[in-house]
Amino acid sequence: MENIIELRDVWKIYDLGKIRIEVLRGINLEIKKKDFALILGPSGSGKSTLLNMVSCLDVPTEGKILLDGKDVSRLSEDDLAGVRGKKIGFVFQQFNLLPHLTALENVTLPTVFQGVTGEEREKRGKDLLVSVGLGERMNHRPAELSGGEKQRVAIARSLVNEPEIIVADEPTGNIDSKTGEVIMNILKDLNQKGRTVIVVTHDAELREFSNRVVKIKDGVIDE
């Protein structure tokens, strides 16, 4: 299976005057198409910065990031945003739902920036909410939803532009363990249907859902 994401000797360094912080130190990492990769590490290990690299949310100080074989590490922010919008769907620990929008409106919002028509937008949103078990909740606002329901809305939103890659940052961090298992099973099902899934977490128990575990400590990979 070919690589969908590749990091080559990636460094992320923050130069704070007299202080130089090396958050990532020479990372080499390959993620293949249809992988379910778990990036595992404690707080301060560099896993969130690594997430930003693999998901094109940031660029490295040194090194290269290849997405489908193309170097994206020197793209402008506008070009990076275009890549993210088409190729990558995001699921965040804090859900990041807009409180004044319904579940359906939250799910379909990313399609506005991709030029999807209103009819197609609504169809995609409704189909996705049904697929994550929220067919009866699509007109509810976030304040009317449980933590697990909010995370399922976030998963549906991550899929609305039909990306190849799903990146989830601590997706079970703000929900109970039983609901967390439901969320991870949804991600596992998406992986089995052909999507590449990358989960960043400190929770080693989630490794049972993945086919690949990448351990990071002190800014270096320790697989």
N, C-alpha and C positions, 0 to 999 in steps of 0.2 A: 504493500500500500504506500502511495506517495505521501510526502510531507505536505501538510496544509499550512503549518507555521514552523519556521525555523529561526532560532536565535543563534548568532555566531559571535562569540567573544563579546557579549554585551556587558557594558559597564554603565552604571548610573551613579554619577558623582554630584554631590551638592557642595559647592564652594561658598562657604559662609565667611568670607574674609579670611581670618586667621585659622578657621576650622574647615577641614575638608572631610566630608562624610561620604564614604564609599558604601552605598546601599546594595548595589549589585556589583559583583566582582568577577568578570570574565565568564558570564553564563553561556553555556552551549546547551541547546535544547531543541529537540525535534518532536513535533506533535503530528501524527499521521491523520489522514482523513478517516473519520468514523471512530477515532479514539474517544474513550471516556477517561480523561486525564484528571487526576486529583493532585493539586498542588498543595502540599501539606507542610506546615511550619508554624512555630510558635509566634507570639507577638514580637515584632521587631526583627524577624528573620529576613525580611525583604520580600515576603510573598505578595503583599499588596502592590509593591513596585513592579514585581515580575508580572502580576496580572495586568498592570497598565501597559507593559511592553507587549505581551501576547495579544492584547485586545486593541492595540493601536490607539490607546488613550494618551500615550506619551511616547517620546522618542529617546533613544539612548544617548548618553554622553559619548560613548565609543561603541563600535561594533555595528552589526547589521541585523535587521529583522526582515525576514522574507515571508511574504504572504502569497501562497500559490506560486512560489518561485520568483516573485517580484520584490525588489528591495523597497520597503516603505519607510525605512528609518530616517530618510531625509526629506520626506514630503512636508509640504506646508500644512498648517492646521486645517485649512479649508479642504485640502485634498484628503487628509486623514479622516476628516468628518465624513466625506463622501464614501471612503472605503468602509468605515464603520457602518454607515447607514445601509449599505448594500450587503455586506458580508457577515456582520456580527450582531448578535442579539444579546442584550445584557439583562441579568437578574441581580438585583442588589439586596444586601441585608436589610436596608432601611425601606425597601419597597419602592420609594421615590414616586409614589402616585400623587397626582394633583388633587387636592381635597375637594375642589369645586366641580370636578368632572365625575361622571358616572364611570362604572367599571368599563363599559363599552367605549366611552369616549377616551378613557385612559389608554385602552388597548390600541385604538385606531390612531392616536395622535402621531406616532412616528411615520405613518403613511403620508401625512400631509406634506412632509419634507421630501418625499420621493415621487410626488406627482400622481399618486393613485387616485382614481376617480371616487366620488362620494358613494356610488352604489357598490363598487368593488370593495371599498374601504369598510363599509358596514357589513358586507357579507363575510369578509375575512374575520372581522372582529367577533361577530356572532358565532361563526363556526369554531373559532379558537376558544371562546369562553365555554361553549358546549363541550369541547374536547377536554377541558380541564375541570368539568363538573360544575360550571357556574352558569348554566343556561337560564336558571331562575333568578340570578342575581345581577344580571348585566346592567340593570338600571339603578342599582344601588351605588351610593357614593362610598369612598373609603371608610368614613366614620361608621358606616353601617355594616362593615365587613369585619370578620375575625382576622387574626394575623395570618392564619393559613390561607384564608380566602384572598387576602391582599397579595400573598406571595404567588398564588395561582394566577391572579390578574397580571402580576408582573411577568410571569412565564408566558402567558398569552401575548402580552405586549412585546416580549422579546422575539416572538415568532412572526409577528404581523408583516414584516417586510421579507419573509421567507429566507432568512440567512442560512448560510452553511454551518456557522459556528455559533454555539451558545456558550457564553461566559457567565458564570454564577459566582458572586463574591459572598461567601458565608451565607448561602441561601437558607440554612436552617438556624441561623444565629438568633433570630427574634421569635421563634416559635417553639412549642413543646416538642418533645422527642417523637411522639406518635405522629403529629402533623408533619414533622420533619421527614419522617420515613415516607409519607405520602408524596411530599415534594420531590424527594430523591427518586422515587419510583417513576414519577412523571418525567424527570430528566433522563432516567435510564431508558424509558420507553422511547423518548425522542432520539436517543442515541441508537437504539436498535432499529429505528426507522431510517437511519442513515446520517443523522447529524453528528458533527463533532462537538463534544461537550467538554468544557474545562471548568472545574469547580475548585475554587480557592478556599481553604478552610484550615482551622487548627484542630478539627475534630477527627482523630484517627479512625473512629468507628465508621466513618463514611467510606472508607477504602473498599468495603465489600461491594459497593456499587460500581466501582471503576475497573478498567482493565489495565490501568497504568497509574502508578503512584510516583510523583516527583517530590522528593523531600528537599526543602531548602533550609539552610541554617547559616546565619551570619553572612548572608549575601552570596552564598555559593551552593550549587546543587550537590546533594548527597543522596543519590538514589540507592 
